[in-house]
Amino acid sequence: MEAVMRTVRSASQKRALRDRAAAVLNLLSEAFPEPRTALNFSTALELLVATVLSAQCTDERVNEVTRSLFARYRTARDYAQADLAQLEKEIRPTGFFRQKAKSIKGICREIEARFGGQVPGRMEDLVTLPGVGRKTANLVLSEAFGVPGIIVDTHVKRVAHRMGLTEETDPEKIEFDLMDYVPREDWTRLSNLLIWHGRKTCRAKRPLCPECIVKQWCGYTNKTPG
């Protein structure tokens, strides 16, 4: 991913953004002391499957579905050898169930064939799995393996813009942009804080601005909502 163009900034610009990010992180930490993904999981495989299911679906609905799904399918081989129609039926409530079932089976076949049935713990390996991009890889690495990562979902993209933390629009460019001035040890924490703030307060439509604890850093009123 070194081909991704990074925004060039002066030392003073980086320092200002570093201070802004630190202030946002500290303030949001008061509201969300232990920010983590809302997806329920106990293994890297479960988190990877849950992340696939979470596309265009709420985490709450995914957690309802995976409660029984994870009891039935425990290994990558279980998913790889699963009857497609049965798997579709079990994940149907998450929407787009046919494509998701194919994706899960395809991912798990690759994990079984190339990684001995274990979800790989490196970015360069995860992104070779079918349909797995950097957002999903960063989520799995950070939450299941403890590897710091910037997880750029729709909430992070929206809130980071409103907070003036980036001017990029492409998720991968946003990721590398934030990596440039946010300390590595804060990558995962900042991502999760922005996600939770985006869900609870800084909503895409009708954000709860009066009760926002980081509104002094926000330029939302001068931007188009989204």
PyMOL commands that set and color helices and strands:
alter all, ss='L'
color gray80, all
select helices_A, chain A and resi 11-31+44-53+59-72+76-80+84-94+97-114+123-126+134-144+154-162+171-179+184-200+209-211+215-217+220-222
alter helices_A, ss='H'
color red, helices_A
deselect
rebuild
show_as cartoon
